């Protein structure tokens, strides 16, 4: 399941890749659209859709502190845990509304913190700029990012089916970390499942 590391030219960092099932929606950015208008709209949507992802990262960062507090005062730790659950409920509510609007089906993708590849029924020009809405399953964390097309290859001569690979651009580090965490968790789950299946 785990792919070889790949170095993206712009990022110059290595990322593990996995085959995954995700919800994916792409929008090709209109080159004639006014840059300022597109940037304002993009930043507003990005802030809303990545809220839950940011909350997830903050929760992980707080875990060591939460354990320290629990060792000294269990009641305070329990109270903080309840506040965290309230934030999760708000995040889940936001995501539920967004997923209802997206109205898309799960599909196979190849994912890393640097980019994603997917199948398309039509070709997309290399260097095209896309807006990517990606939902990581089963957590329903929504990733919203711009991406640049780095390759597009026809994979079925009889049908119009293409494999498109894109590189994430303008992605926040906390969102990229969330994808890395998802990839690692999926790989560990796959290894555990394989071990249990062989017992």
ChimeraX commands (.cxc) that place a marker at each C-alpha (Angstrom):
marker #1 position 0.00,0.00,0.00 radius 0.5
marker #1 position 2.81,2.39,0.82 radius 0.5
marker #1 position 4.43,3.86,-2.28 radius 0.5
marker #1 position 7.99,5.00,-2.79 radius 0.5
marker #1 position 8.85,8.47,-1.63 radius 0.5
marker #1 position 8.56,11.15,-4.29 radius 0.5
marker #1 position 10.21,14.54,-4.35 radius 0.5
marker #1 position 8.13,17.37,-5.74 radius 0.5
marker #1 position 10.24,19.89,-7.63 radius 0.5
marker #1 position 8.88,22.99,-5.93 radius 0.5
marker #1 position 8.58,21.65,-2.39 radius 0.5
marker #1 position 11.82,19.64,-2.44 radius 0.5
marker #1 position 10.42,17.43,0.32 radius 0.5
marker #1 position 9.63,13.72,0.37 radius 0.5
marker #1 position 6.17,12.38,1.06 radius 0.5
marker #1 position 4.78,8.88,1.40 radius 0.5
marker #1 position 1.92,8.04,-0.96 radius 0.5
marker #1 position -1.01,5.70,-0.44 radius 0.5
marker #1 position -3.89,4.41,-2.51 radius 0.5
marker #1 position -7.03,5.65,-0.79 radius 0.5
marker #1 position -10.78,6.18,-1.14 radius 0.5
marker #1 position -11.82,9.81,-0.78 radius 0.5
marker #1 position -14.42,12.34,-1.83 radius 0.5
marker #1 position -12.95,14.64,-4.44 radius 0.5
marker #1 position -14.23,17.70,-6.24 radius 0.5
marker #1 position -12.13,19.76,-8.63 radius 0.5
marker #1 position -12.69,23.12,-10.25 radius 0.5
marker #1 position -10.47,24.41,-13.04 radius 0.5
marker #1 position -9.57,28.01,-12.29 radius 0.5
marker #1 position -10.61,30.35,-15.08 radius 0.5
marker #1 position -7.51,32.12,-16.33 radius 0.5
marker #1 position -9.61,35.15,-17.32 radius 0.5
marker #1 position -11.17,35.53,-13.89 radius 0.5
marker #1 position -9.88,38.61,-12.13 radius 0.5
marker #1 position -7.09,37.59,-9.78 radius 0.5
marker #1 position -8.30,39.70,-6.84 radius 0.5
marker #1 position -11.85,38.35,-7.03 radius 0.5
marker #1 position -10.64,34.74,-7.24 radius 0.5
marker #1 position -8.20,35.21,-4.36 radius 0.5
marker #1 position -10.86,36.70,-2.05 radius 0.5
marker #1 position -13.32,33.91,-2.85 radius 0.5
marker #1 position -10.63,31.25,-2.51 radius 0.5
marker #1 position -9.37,32.50,0.87 radius 0.5
marker #1 position -12.91,32.75,2.29 radius 0.5
marker #1 position -13.80,29.20,1.26 radius 0.5
marker #1 position -10.42,27.87,2.35 radius 0.5
marker #1 position -10.82,29.35,5.83 radius 0.5
marker #1 position -14.26,27.78,6.25 radius 0.5
marker #1 position -13.47,24.33,4.85 radius 0.5
marker #1 position -10.16,23.84,6.64 radius 0.5
marker #1 position -11.49,24.81,10.08 radius 0.5
marker #1 position -12.06,21.21,11.20 radius 0.5
marker #1 position -8.60,20.19,9.96 radius 0.5
marker #1 position -7.02,22.94,12.03 radius 0.5
marker #1 position -9.04,21.91,15.11 radius 0.5
marker #1 position -7.82,18.31,14.67 radius 0.5
marker #1 position -4.19,19.46,14.65 radius 0.5
marker #1 position -4.67,21.65,17.72 radius 0.5
marker #1 position -6.21,18.69,19.56 radius 0.5
marker #1 position -3.17,16.53,18.77 radius 0.5
marker #1 position -0.82,19.29,19.95 radius 0.5
marker #1 position -2.77,19.58,23.21 radius 0.5
marker #1 position -2.65,15.86,24.05 radius 0.5
marker #1 position 0.72,15.92,25.92 radius 0.5
marker #1 position -0.44,18.91,27.98 radius 0.5
marker #1 position -3.78,17.22,28.66 radius 0.5
marker #1 position -1.98,14.15,30.02 radius 0.5
marker #1 position 0.14,16.35,32.31 radius 0.5
marker #1 position -2.97,18.12,33.62 radius 0.5
marker #1 position -4.79,14.79,34.11 radius 0.5
marker #1 position -1.90,13.54,36.26 radius 0.5
marker #1 position -2.31,16.53,38.59 radius 0.5
marker #1 position -6.02,17.29,38.46 radius 0.5
marker #1 position -8.44,14.81,36.91 radius 0.5
marker #1 position -11.44,17.14,37.21 radius 0.5
marker #1 position -9.78,19.93,35.24 radius 0.5
marker #1 position -8.67,17.39,32.63 radius 0.5
marker #1 position -12.22,16.06,32.34 radius 0.5
marker #1 position -13.58,19.58,31.92 radius 0.5
marker #1 position -11.07,20.33,29.17 radius 0.5
marker #1 position -11.98,17.05,27.49 radius 0.5
marker #1 position -15.65,18.07,27.47 radius 0.5
marker #1 position -14.78,21.44,25.89 radius 0.5
marker #1 position -12.84,19.58,23.22 radius 0.5
marker #1 position -15.90,17.41,22.46 radius 0.5
marker #1 position -18.02,20.55,22.08 radius 0.5
marker #1 position -15.57,21.87,19.50 radius 0.5
marker #1 position -15.69,18.52,17.68 radius 0.5
marker #1 position -19.47,18.73,17.47 radius 0.5
marker #1 position -19.29,22.21,15.95 radius 0.5
marker #1 position -16.69,21.03,13.44 radius 0.5
marker #1 position -18.77,17.97,12.53 radius 0.5
marker #1 position -21.84,20.16,12.00 radius 0.5
marker #1 position -19.94,22.44,9.63 radius 0.5
marker #1 position -18.57,19.47,7.69 radius 0.5
marker #1 position -22.00,17.84,7.41 radius 0.5
marker #1 position -23.43,20.95,5.78 radius 0.5
marker #1 position -20.53,21.19,3.34 radius 0.5
marker #1 position -20.71,17.48,2.40 radius 0.5
marker #1 position -24.42,17.81,1.66 radius 0.5
marker #1 position -23.66,20.66,-0.75 radius 0.5
marker #1 position -20.80,18.79,-2.48 radius 0.5
marker #1 position -23.03,15.82,-3.48 radius 0.5
marker #1 position -20.19,13.57,-4.72 radius 0.5
marker #1 position -19.38,9.87,-4.52 radius 0.5
marker #1 position -16.22,8.24,-3.08 radius 0.5
marker #1 position -13.49,7.47,-5.62 radius 0.5
marker #1 position -10.03,5.93,-5.75 radius 0.5
marker #1 position -7.12,8.36,-5.44 radius 0.5
marker #1 position -3.40,8.20,-4.80 radius 0.5
marker #1 position -2.60,10.63,-2.01 radius 0.5
marker #1 position 0.34,12.24,-0.27 radius 0.5
marker #1 position 0.90,15.47,1.63 radius 0.5
marker #1 position 2.48,16.87,-1.53 radius 0.5
marker #1 position -0.27,16.12,-4.03 radius 0.5
marker #1 position -2.89,13.72,-5.35 radius 0.5
marker #1 position -3.61,11.75,-8.51 radius 0.5
marker #1 position -7.08,10.80,-9.69 radius 0.5
marker #1 position -9.04,9.63,-12.74 radius 0.5
marker #1 position -10.76,12.07,-15.04 radius 0.5
marker #1 position -13.14,11.56,-17.96 radius 0.5
marker #1 position -11.50,14.44,-19.82 radius 0.5
marker #1 position -7.90,15.64,-20.16 radius 0.5
marker #1 position -6.63,18.59,-18.15 radius 0.5
marker #1 position -3.79,20.68,-19.49 radius 0.5
marker #1 position -0.46,20.46,-17.67 radius 0.5
marker #1 position 0.25,23.55,-15.53 radius 0.5
marker #1 position -3.51,24.25,-15.18 radius 0.5
marker #1 position -4.48,25.62,-11.79 radius 0.5
marker #1 position -7.22,23.73,-9.94 radius 0.5
marker #1 position -9.20,24.24,-6.77 radius 0.5
marker #1 position -9.26,20.92,-4.91 radius 0.5
marker #1 position -11.90,19.94,-2.36 radius 0.5
marker #1 position -10.80,16.64,-0.79 radius 0.5
marker #1 position -12.63,14.81,1.99 radius 0.5
marker #1 position -10.51,12.34,3.97 radius 0.5
marker #1 position -12.51,9.30,5.03 radius 0.5
marker #1 position -13.71,8.12,7.48 radius 0.5
marker #1 position -12.87,11.23,9.55 radius 0.5
marker #1 position -14.64,13.55,7.07 radius 0.5
marker #1 position -11.84,16.10,7.28 radius 0.5
marker #1 position -12.14,18.51,4.36 radius 0.5
marker #1 position -8.99,19.68,2.60 radius 0.5
marker #1 position -9.30,22.75,0.39 radius 0.5
marker #1 position -6.29,23.81,-1.62 radius 0.5
marker #1 position -5.08,25.11,-4.95 radius 0.5
marker #1 position -3.18,22.58,-7.03 radius 0.5
marker #1 position -1.13,22.60,-10.22 radius 0.5
marker #1 position -1.45,19.83,-12.81 radius 0.5
marker #1 position 1.93,18.11,-13.29 radius 0.5
marker #1 position 0.86,15.22,-15.57 radius 0.5
marker #1 position -2.15,13.93,-17.48 radius 0.5
marker #1 position -2.03,10.55,-19.23 radius 0.5
marker #1 position -4.68,8.59,-21.07 radius 0.5
marker #1 position -5.04,5.17,-19.41 radius 0.5
marker #1 position -7.85,3.63,-21.45 radius 0.5
marker #1 position -7.66,3.66,-25.25 radius 0.5
marker #1 position -11.28,2.56,-25.65 radius 0.5
marker #1 position -12.75,5.07,-23.23 radius 0.5
marker #1 position -12.00,8.67,-22.37 radius 0.5
marker #1 position -10.23,8.02,-19.09 radius 0.5
marker #1 position -7.18,9.90,-17.90 radius 0.5
marker #1 position -4.93,9.78,-14.86 radius 0.5
marker #1 position -4.24,13.30,-13.62 radius 0.5
marker #1 position -1.53,14.12,-11.06 radius 0.5
marker #1 position -1.48,17.45,-9.26 radius 0.5
marker #1 position 0.80,19.16,-6.77 radius 0.5
marker #1 position -0.71,21.11,-3.87 radius 0.5
marker #1 position 0.19,24.80,-3.76 radius 0.5
marker #1 position -0.54,27.45,-1.14 radius 0.5
marker #1 position -1.35,24.79,1.47 radius 0.5
marker #1 position -1.13,25.61,5.19 radius 0.5
marker #1 position 1.35,23.50,7.15 radius 0.5
marker #1 position -1.31,22.35,9.62 radius 0.5
marker #1 position -3.49,21.09,6.76 radius 0.5
marker #1 position -0.49,19.36,5.16 radius 0.5
marker #1 position 0.29,17.78,8.54 radius 0.5
marker #1 position -3.29,16.50,8.72 radius 0.5
marker #1 position -2.85,14.72,5.38 radius 0.5
marker #1 position 0.46,13.23,6.57 radius 0.5
marker #1 position -1.23,11.98,9.74 radius 0.5
marker #1 position -4.05,10.47,7.66 radius 0.5
marker #1 position -1.59,8.72,5.32 radius 0.5
marker #1 position 0.42,7.26,8.21 radius 0.5
marker #1 position -2.73,6.11,10.05 radius 0.5
marker #1 position -4.07,4.42,6.90 radius 0.5
marker #1 position -0.77,2.61,6.40 radius 0.5
marker #1 position -0.66,1.43,10.02 radius 0.5
marker #1 position -4.29,0.27,9.80 radius 0.5
marker #1 position -3.39,-1.67,6.64 radius 0.5
marker #1 position -0.44,-3.37,8.32 radius 0.5
marker #1 position -2.51,-4.28,11.39 radius 0.5
marker #1 position -5.28,-5.70,9.19 radius 0.5
marker #1 position -2.73,-7.80,7.27 radius 0.5
marker #1 position -1.27,-9.19,10.50 radius 0.5
marker #1 position -4.71,-10.08,11.88 radius 0.5
marker #1 position -5.67,-11.70,8.57 radius 0.5
marker #1 position -2.61,-13.95,8.63 radius 0.5
marker #1 position -3.22,-15.16,12.19 radius 0.5
marker link #1:1,2 radius 0.2
marker link #1:2,3 radius 0.2
marker link #1:3,4 radius 0.2
marker link #1:4,5 radius 0.2
marker link #1:5,6 radius 0.2
marker link #1:6,7 radius 0.2
marker link #1:7,8 radius 0.2
marker link #1:8,9 radius 0.2
marker link #1:9,10 radius 0.2
marker link #1:10,11 radius 0.2
marker link #1:11,12 radius 0.2
marker link #1:12,13 radius 0.2
marker link #1:13,14 radius 0.2
marker link #1:14,15 radius 0.2
marker link #1:15,16 radius 0.2
marker link #1:16,17 radius 0.2
marker link #1:17,18 radius 0.2
marker link #1:18,19 radius 0.2
marker link #1:19,20 radius 0.2
marker link #1:20,21 radius 0.2
marker link #1:21,22 radius 0.2
marker link #1:22,23 radius 0.2
marker link #1:23,24 radius 0.2
marker link #1:24,25 radius 0.2
marker link #1:25,26 radius 0.2
marker link #1:26,27 radius 0.2
marker link #1:27,28 radius 0.2
marker link #1:28,29 radius 0.2
marker link #1:29,30 radius 0.2
marker link #1:30,31 radius 0.2
marker link #1:31,32 radius 0.2
marker link #1:32,33 radius 0.2
marker link #1:33,34 radius 0.2
marker link #1:34,35 radius 0.2
marker link #1:35,36 radius 0.2
marker link #1:36,37 radius 0.2
marker link #1:37,38 radius 0.2
marker link #1:38,39 radius 0.2
marker link #1:39,40 radius 0.2
marker link #1:40,41 radius 0.2
marker link #1:41,42 radius 0.2
marker link #1:42,43 radius 0.2
marker link #1:43,44 radius 0.2
marker link #1:44,45 radius 0.2
marker link #1:45,46 radius 0.2
marker link #1:46,47 radius 0.2
marker link #1:47,48 radius 0.2
marker link #1:48,49 radius 0.2
marker link #1:49,50 radius 0.2
marker link #1:50,51 radius 0.2
marker link #1:51,52 radius 0.2
marker link #1:52,53 radius 0.2
marker link #1:53,54 radius 0.2
marker link #1:54,55 radius 0.2
marker link #1:55,56 radius 0.2
marker link #1:56,57 radius 0.2
marker link #1:57,58 radius 0.2
marker link #1:58,59 radius 0.2
marker link #1:59,60 radius 0.2
marker link #1:60,61 radius 0.2
marker link #1:61,62 radius 0.2
marker link #1:62,63 radius 0.2
marker link #1:63,64 radius 0.2
marker link #1:64,65 radius 0.2
marker link #1:65,66 radius 0.2
marker link #1:66,67 radius 0.2
marker link #1:67,68 radius 0.2
marker link #1:68,69 radius 0.2
marker link #1:69,70 radius 0.2
marker link #1:70,71 radius 0.2
marker link #1:71,72 radius 0.2
marker link #1:72,73 radius 0.2
marker link #1:73,74 radius 0.2
marker link #1:74,75 radius 0.2
marker link #1:75,76 radius 0.2
marker link #1:76,77 radius 0.2
marker link #1:77,78 radius 0.2
marker link #1:78,79 radius 0.2
marker link #1:79,80 radius 0.2
marker link #1:80,81 radius 0.2
marker link #1:81,82 radius 0.2
marker link #1:82,83 radius 0.2
marker link #1:83,84 radius 0.2
marker link #1:84,85 radius 0.2
marker link #1:85,86 radius 0.2
marker link #1:86,87 radius 0.2
marker link #1:87,88 radius 0.2
marker link #1:88,89 radius 0.2
marker link #1:89,90 radius 0.2
marker link #1:90,91 radius 0.2
marker link #1:91,92 radius 0.2
marker link #1:92,93 radius 0.2
marker link #1:93,94 radius 0.2
marker link #1:94,95 radius 0.2
marker link #1:95,96 radius 0.2
marker link #1:96,97 radius 0.2
marker link #1:97,98 radius 0.2
marker link #1:98,99 radius 0.2
marker link #1:99,100 radius 0.2
marker link #1:100,101 radius 0.2
marker link #1:101,102 radius 0.2
marker link #1:102,103 radius 0.2
marker link #1:103,104 radius 0.2
marker link #1:104,105 radius 0.2
marker link #1:105,106 radius 0.2
marker link #1:106,107 radius 0.2
marker link #1:107,108 radius 0.2
marker link #1:108,109 radius 0.2
marker link #1:109,110 radius 0.2
marker link #1:110,111 radius 0.2
marker link #1:111,112 radius 0.2
marker link #1:112,113 radius 0.2
marker link #1:113,114 radius 0.2
marker link #1:114,115 radius 0.2
marker link #1:115,116 radius 0.2
marker link #1:116,117 radius 0.2
marker link #1:117,118 radius 0.2
marker link #1:118,119 radius 0.2
marker link #1:119,120 radius 0.2
marker link #1:120,121 radius 0.2
marker link #1:121,122 radius 0.2
marker link #1:122,123 radius 0.2
marker link #1:123,124 radius 0.2
marker link #1:124,125 radius 0.2
marker link #1:125,126 radius 0.2
marker link #1:126,127 radius 0.2
marker link #1:127,128 radius 0.2
marker link #1:128,129 radius 0.2
marker link #1:129,130 radius 0.2
marker link #1:130,131 radius 0.2
marker link #1:131,132 radius 0.2
marker link #1:132,133 radius 0.2
marker link #1:133,134 radius 0.2
marker link #1:134,135 radius 0.2
marker link #1:135,136 radius 0.2
marker link #1:136,137 radius 0.2
marker link #1:137,138 radius 0.2
marker link #1:138,139 radius 0.2
marker link #1:139,140 radius 0.2
marker link #1:140,141 radius 0.2
marker link #1:141,142 radius 0.2
marker link #1:142,143 radius 0.2
marker link #1:143,144 radius 0.2
marker link #1:144,145 radius 0.2
marker link #1:145,146 radius 0.2
marker link #1:146,147 radius 0.2
marker link #1:147,148 radius 0.2
marker link #1:148,149 radius 0.2
marker link #1:149,150 radius 0.2
marker link #1:150,151 radius 0.2
marker link #1:151,152 radius 0.2
marker link #1:152,153 radius 0.2
marker link #1:153,154 radius 0.2
marker link #1:154,155 radius 0.2
marker link #1:155,156 radius 0.2
marker link #1:156,157 radius 0.2
marker link #1:157,158 radius 0.2
marker link #1:158,159 radius 0.2
marker link #1:159,160 radius 0.2
marker link #1:160,161 radius 0.2
marker link #1:161,162 radius 0.2
marker link #1:162,163 radius 0.2
marker link #1:163,164 radius 0.2
marker link #1:164,165 radius 0.2
marker link #1:165,166 radius 0.2
marker link #1:166,167 radius 0.2
marker link #1:167,168 radius 0.2
marker link #1:168,169 radius 0.2
marker link #1:169,170 radius 0.2
marker link #1:170,171 radius 0.2
marker link #1:171,172 radius 0.2
marker link #1:172,173 radius 0.2
marker link #1:173,174 radius 0.2
marker link #1:174,175 radius 0.2
marker link #1:175,176 radius 0.2
marker link #1:176,177 radius 0.2
marker link #1:177,178 radius 0.2
marker link #1:178,179 radius 0.2
marker link #1:179,180 radius 0.2
marker link #1:180,181 radius 0.2
marker link #1:181,182 radius 0.2
marker link #1:182,183 radius 0.2
marker link #1:183,184 radius 0.2
marker link #1:184,185 radius 0.2
marker link #1:185,186 radius 0.2
marker link #1:186,187 radius 0.2
marker link #1:187,188 radius 0.2
marker link #1:188,189 radius 0.2
marker link #1:189,190 radius 0.2
marker link #1:190,191 radius 0.2
marker link #1:191,192 radius 0.2
marker link #1:192,193 radius 0.2
marker link #1:193,194 radius 0.2
marker link #1:194,195 radius 0.2
marker link #1:195,196 radius 0.2
marker link #1:196,197 radius 0.2
marker link #1:197,198 radius 0.2
marker link #1:198,199 radius 0.2
view
